[in-house]
Amino acid sequence: WSASGKMNSAAVGLVLPPKQQCHYQNKWSYSNTPKHNLKAAHEAGDEITCIRFSADNNTMLTRGADHTLKVWDMRKLKVPVKVFSDLYNNYSQTQCGFS
């Protein structure tokens, strides 16, 4: 969910998203597939510890165990807009955020 309360989905990492997932219960259904698929956002084999979306849903931050924080434009996900390197990351709970 984005800061504005809208559903904003993304798949980040090396694992491909599963096929469309559906849940049927009490005569209602819910299905969701990622709108964006970002492969190899960080180094292979390293955890992605945090994903954050901006309030306008146009910018995404990813923090990885490869000691980087990457800023992505959601409209052009080919390459990151900015990469911050040498940000020491020993913990899989390391977060990131907008200010």
C-alpha positions in Angstrom: 0.0 0.0 0.0 1.2 3.5 -0.8 1.3 6.4 1.6 -1.9 7.7 0.0 -3.8 4.5 0.7 -3.8 3.1 -2.8 -2.7 -0.4 -3.8 0.7 -0.2 -5.4 2.5 -3.5 -6.1 5.9 -4.4 -7.3 8.0 -7.5 -7.5 11.6 -6.9 -6.7 14.5 -9.4 -6.8 15.5 -12.5 -8.6 12.3 -14.6 -8.0 9.6 -14.3 -10.6 6.2 -13.5 -9.3 3.7 -16.4 -9.1 0.9 -16.6 -11.6 -2.3 -14.8 -10.7 -3.4 -15.7 -7.2 -7.1 -16.0 -6.5 -8.9 -16.7 -3.3 -12.6 -17.6 -3.4 -14.5 -17.4 -0.2 -18.1 -16.4 0.6 -19.0 -15.4 -3.0 -16.2 -12.9 -3.4 -12.8 -13.1 -5.2 -9.6 -11.2 -4.9 -6.8 -11.4 -7.4 -3.5 -9.5 -7.6 -0.5 -9.6 -9.9 2.4 -7.1 -9.8 2.1 -4.0 -12.0 5.9 -3.9 -12.2 8.5 -6.6 -12.2 12.0 -5.4 -11.4 14.6 -8.2 -11.9 18.1 -8.0 -10.5 17.5 -4.9 -8.4 20.4 -5.8 -6.2 23.2 -8.3 -6.3 22.3 -11.9 -6.8 21.9 -13.8 -3.5 21.6 -10.7 -1.3 18.5 -9.9 0.6 16.3 -6.9 -0.1 15.7 -5.5 3.3 13.3 -2.7 2.5 11.0 -1.3 -0.2 9.3 2.1 0.2 7.0 4.0 -2.2 6.7 7.8 -2.3 3.5 9.6 -1.6 2.9 10.3 -5.3 3.7 6.6 -6.2 6.3 7.7 -8.8 9.4 6.9 -6.7 10.5 3.7 -5.0 13.4 3.1 -2.7 15.0 -0.3 -2.3 17.6 -1.2 0.4 19.7 -4.3 -0.1 22.2 -6.4 1.8 24.7 -5.5 -0.9 25.2 -2.3 1.1 23.3 -0.1 -1.4 20.1 2.0 -1.4 18.6 2.6 -4.8 16.1 5.2 -5.9 13.8 4.1 -8.8 11.4 6.0 -11.0 8.3 3.8 -11.2 7.6 5.0 -14.8 11.1 3.9 -16.0 12.4 0.8 -14.1 15.2 -0.1 -16.4 18.0 1.5 -14.3 17.9 3.3 -10.9 17.8 7.0 -10.8 20.4 7.2 -8.0 22.5 4.6 -6.2 23.9 5.2 -2.8 26.8 2.8 -2.2 28.9 1.8 0.9 25.9 2.0 3.3 26.9 -0.7 5.7 24.1 -3.2 6.2 24.6 -6.1 8.6 20.9 -6.7 9.5 18.0 -8.0 7.4 15.7 -5.6 9.2 17.5 -2.5 7.9 14.9 0.0 6.7 14.8 3.1 4.5 12.3 5.9 4.1 11.5 9.3 2.6 11.8 12.5 4.6 
